[in-house]
Amino acid sequence: MKALLLLLLPQLCSASLIPEREKDPEFWRGQAQETLRTALRLQHLNQNVAKNLILFLGDGMGVSTVTAARILKGQLQHRKGEESLLEMDKFPYVALAKTYNTNAQVPDSAGTATAYLCGVKANEGTVGVSAGVTRDHCNTTRGQEVTSILRWAKDAGKAVGIVTTTRVTHATPSAAYAHSANRDWYSDGEMPPDALEGGCKDIARQLVENIPDIEVILGGGRKYMFPKNASDVEYPHEEKHRGTRLDRRDLVRAWHDVKPPGKVAKYVWHRRELLALNLSRVDFLLGESQGCPRLRKSALGVPSALGTAGGRIDHGHHEGKAKQALHEAVELDRAIGLATNLTSAQDTLSVVTADHSHVFTFGGYTPRGNPIFGLAPMQSDVDRKPFTSILYGNGPGYKIVAGERENVSAVDF
């Protein structure tokens, strides 16, 4: 009898979860017809030359992440979630991309950034260079530099910008302006002696020197811009936030000094400073926080070519923190919606993409409206314990308690 009730319970629950309108076949037929009508209208292509370009990059935001983020977005709005639409779902065209590095089946954010920003596939761990460059080998870099769409836009007379939720020297944004045999050469303090002797520049220095007239730069990683052991303006007593530069240069000052006379260049490190600015009177803006930036989502409407990266999606997945990854994906989607409202499809090309995916999945026959961070409705066939519907194929795994897998029903997972 107990087994029968357990079998029937999911069916009874699922019946009550279905909205009345979805029981009517015409509801679904109407949706299908509207989808077809929309697709037919797309045959009349918008062939205008784009005045503005916005590239949104969800780092590590594969198909399963997009699906889970869609459900989370709906559930944050107190709905079941599955029926909700992300802003990116409303875009007229969709495609899949093949992601690999020239020397790696599973790609990293450096080689992929070179691919989507420069149009060239490259080796894992290298940014802004061709596959002729070997990671860590400074002497293979010369003559192998490749140019990015940010450079092309700049050369075409457009204003350009980079907005990221990671450090601005991270692999994802750095391919827009840097050429490096190692994605981790954030400052000269992270570079080996042979690379310094070989004349290779660190990524932070290239941010200031390679394309000095980038109008908007917002992100994190402030410490790579300042002399080694220089105290941080926000965290003066924390050693991990101190400057890292061996050349003792202040790159923020260098950034400011190369601006043309009569142009207004502003450096900010806190959200309140950014909000206090009259952006119509600012020609160049550099905003850097130390850790996870508080300065993001503020540059829309300034440049005519803007790259914005949701890099913390990737960081969440790397640590098996689905909550962080999915909330970051929803935040990126909010930025996409804001950009859509501020621009016109007649003169603005907006692209949303990802650089790679993660071994992130969810399943377990969860019923409609099941909390995306919740448990699957049944127990494991192996150990007869409950499990979360979200699962990772690698990274931090489950905890062993008294020789067995922990019972997660008693854990705030």
N, C-alpha and C positions, 0 to 999 in steps of 0.2 A: 504493500500500500504506500509506504514512504517513497519507494523508488518511483511508483507511478506518479505521485504528486510532484516529485522532482522533475519528471519528464514533462508534465503538463504545465508546470509553473511558468517556464519561459514562453510557452505559447500563449497562455492567458495574459501574461504581462505585455507581450509584444502586440497583442490585439488592442489593448487599451492605449498603447503608445501611438497608434496611427491616427493622425488628424482626419477628421471626417471627410474633408474635401479630397484627400488622397485615396479614399475608397471609391471615388467616382472615376471610371475610366476616362471620361472626357477631360478631367483635370490633366492627365498625362498626355492625352492626344493634343490638347490645346498647347501645352508646353512644347511638344514636338513640332507643331505647326509654326509656332513663333520662332523656334530655333531655325527651322528651314527658311522662313521668310528673312530672318536676319542674315543667314548664310547667302541667300540669293542677292540681297542688297550689296554684299561684299564683292560681287562680280564687277561692280562699278568702282574700280580701284581709285583711291586717292593718290594721284600722281604728282601732287605738289612737291616742290623741293622744301625739305624741312628747314625751318629757320632755327628751331631749337631741338636739341636732343637730350633726353634724360635716360640714363642707363641705371637701372636698379639691379643690384647683385645680391642675392641671398646666398651667402657663403654656406655651403653644405646643405642647401635647401632642395633636396630631391623630391620626387613625386610623393613619397609617403609622408614627408614633412609637410608638404603643401596640403595634402588631404587632412592630416591631423590638425593643422593650423586652421583650416576651414571649419572644422567641427568645433574647435576651441573658440573661435571667434563667435560662432552662434551661441555657444553655451555661456560665454561672457555676457551675452545680451539676453540671457535667461530663456533661450530657446533650446530645442533639442540639439541643433547644431549641424546635422547632416545636410539639411536643406539650405543652409546659408551660402552666401557667395562672397568670396574674397574679391577685393578690388581688381586683382589681376585676372580673376575669372571672367571679368566683364570685357577684357580686351578682345578685339575681333579675330586675332590670329593666334594660333598656338602651334608649337613644334617641339620635337625632342632633339637633344644634342648628344653627340658622342663625346664622352669625356675620357681622355687618356693622355699621358705624356709620351713624348717620343721614346723614352726609356722606361716607362712605367705603365702597367696595366691599370693600377689604381692611382689616380692622379693626386697631386697636391695643389694648394691654392696659388702657388707661384707659377708653375708651368701653365695652369689653366688661365690665370690672369693674363699671361702673355698671349694666350690664344684668343681670348675674347676682346682684349684691348688693342692688341697689335696684329691680330690675324695670322699669327705664326705659332705652330705647335713647337714646344721646346722641352728640354730635359727637366725632370723633377728637381725642385729646389732652386731653379734659376729664374730671374725676372728680367724682362725687357731685352732678351738676347735670343739668338737662334739656337738650334740644336747643336751647333758647332762648339758651344761652350759647355765644358764639363764642370759640374758643381765643385766649388772650393778652389778651382784652378783659375786664379786671376789672369794668368798669362794667356788664357784662351779667349779672353773677352774682346780684345781690340779688333775692330772690323766686323764684329758679329752683333752689334747693337741693332735693334729693330725699333721703329717708331710707332707710337700709339695714336689712337683716335683723338686723344686729348691734344697731342702735338699737331695733328692734321687740322683740328678745329681752330687751334691757336693761329696756325699759319694762314688759315682762311679768314682771319680777322674776328673770330668769335671770342666772346668772354667764356671762360671755362672754370670749372670748380670740381673739387673732390670733397665728399662728405662721407665719413665712415664711423661706425661704432667701435672700430678697433683703433690701434695706433695708426697714424698716417703713414708710417714707414712699414706697415705690415705688407705681406706679399700681395694681398688683393689690390689695394690702391697703388702700391709702388710701381707696378708695371706700367702705370700711366706716365711716369716721368723718369724712372731709374733704369739702369742697366747693371746687373750684378750677377756674379757667379755664385752668390749665396744669398738666399732670401733673409738670412739671419744677421747680415752685416748692417744692423740698424745704425750704429755709429762706429767710429774707428776703434772704440773700446771693445767691440765684439769681433774685430778682424784679426787674423793671424799676422805675424810679422812679415811673412813673404808676400801677402797681398798688399800690405801697406808699402813695402819696398818696391813692389811691382807697379805702383802708381794707381791702383784701383781706389775708387772713392766709396765711402760708406753711403748708405741710402739716404740718411737725413741730410747730408751735405748735397747730394744730388737733388733733393727736393728744393733746396734753396737756389742751386746753381744751374741745373739743367734747363728748367723752364721757369725763369724768375718772375714771370708776369702772370702766373695763375691767379685769377681774381679771388677765388674762395677756396680755403683749405680748412676743413674742420675735422677733428678727430682726437685721438689720444697719443700717448707716447712722448710726453714733454721732455722727459729726462735725457733723451738722445740728442736734444738740441743744445745742451748746456755742458760746461766744463766738468770734468770728473770731480766728484765729491761736492759740487756746488749744491747748497741746500735748496730744496724745492719750495716754491712760494706758498704752496697750500699745505704741504706736509714737511715742515722744516726739520722735524726731529726724527723722521723715518728714513733710515739708511737706504732702503730699497728704492726710494724715489729720488735719490741724489743723482746729479748729472753723471754722464758716463764718458764724455768726450776726452780723449787723450790729447788732442791738439789745442785744448783750452779755449776753443772758439765758442762764442755765443751766437748760435745760428739764427736766433730770433732777431738779434740786432743786425746780423748780416742780411737777413731777409728784408728788414726795413730799410737798410742803407742802399740797397740796389734799386729801389723804386725811383721812377722818374720824378724830377722836380715838379712841384705843383700837384702831385697826386697824394691822396690821403690813404695811408696804410695803417690799419688798426690790428693790434694783437690783443686777444682776450684769452683768459684761462678759466672763466667761470660763467655760468649761464646768465647770472644777473648782469654781468658786463655786456654780454651779447644783446640782451633784451634792451639795454639802455642805449644802444647805438641807433643812430639815424642812418640806416643802410643806404639811403639815397645819396648820402654825402660821404660814403666810403667807397674808395676805388679798389682797395685790396684788403682782404680780411684773412687773418690767420688765427684760428682758435684751437688751442690744445689743452686738453685736460690731462691728468696723469694716468688714471686707470681707465675704467669704462666711461666714455665721454658723456658729459652733461650738456654738450654744446650742439648735439645733432639736430637735424630736421629744421634748420633755420635759414638755409641758403637758397631755398626755392624762390625763383623769380629774379635772382641776381644774374647768374651766368646763362648763356645760350647753349652751352654744352656742359652738362653736369653728370658726374658719376657718383652714385651713392651706394654704399655697401652696408648690408646688415651682417656684419662679421661675427656677431655674438651667437648667431644660430649655430654656426660651426663649433664655437667654443663649448656651448651647451652639450651638443651631441658627443664631442670628444670625451667629455667627463660623464657621459651617461645621464645627464641632467635634462630630461625631456621637458620639464616645466620651463626651464630657462630657454631652451631652444625654440619651443613653440610660442611662448610669449614674445620672444624676439621676432619670430616670423609674423605674428599678428601686428607688432609695432611697425615692421617694414611695410606691411600691407596698408597700414594707416597712412604712412608717408606717401605711398603710391596713390591713395585716394586724394590726399591733399594736393599732390602734383596734378592729378587729373582735373580737379576743380579750379586750379589756378591757370591752366593752360587750355589751348584749343587743339583738337586733333587736325585742324586744317593746316597748322604751321608747326606743330610739335610732334616729334616722334618719340614715344616712350617705349622702352624695352625692359621687360622683367626677365631675368634669367638666374641661373645658379651656376657655380663653377664645378660642382661635383655633388654627390649625394653622400649618405652615411648608411651604415648597417642598422638602420632604425626601421622598426615595423610595428604594427599593432593588429591584433586580431582576437582570436579566442571566442568567436561567435557572440560578440557583445550585442545586446539588444539596442534598438533605436533609442538615442538619447543617453546612452551609457556615458558617464563622465569620462572624458578622454584620458584622464589620469587614473581611472578606476580599475577595479578588478574584473577579470573575465568571469562570466557567470557559472563556470564549472571548475572542477578541480583537475589538476594534472593527472594524466594517465599513469605517470611514472611514480610519483610519491604521494598522490592523493591530497595535495595541498593546493590552496588557491595561488593564482599568479596574476600579475598585472597584465592588462591587455597590451600595453606598450612593452616591447622587448628590444634589446640591443644584441647584435651578433658579436660584438667585441667591446673592449673597454672595461671599465669597472663592472664586475659581475655581482652575483648574489652572495649573500653572507652565509657562512656555515655556522650553525649553532648546535653544539653537542653532537657534532658529526653529521648533521642533516641540514638541508636547506631551511632557512628561516621561514616561519609562518607569517607571510606579509599581510594577512588580514588584521594583524595587531600592530601594524607599523604605519606611520604617516609617510607613506612612500611618495 
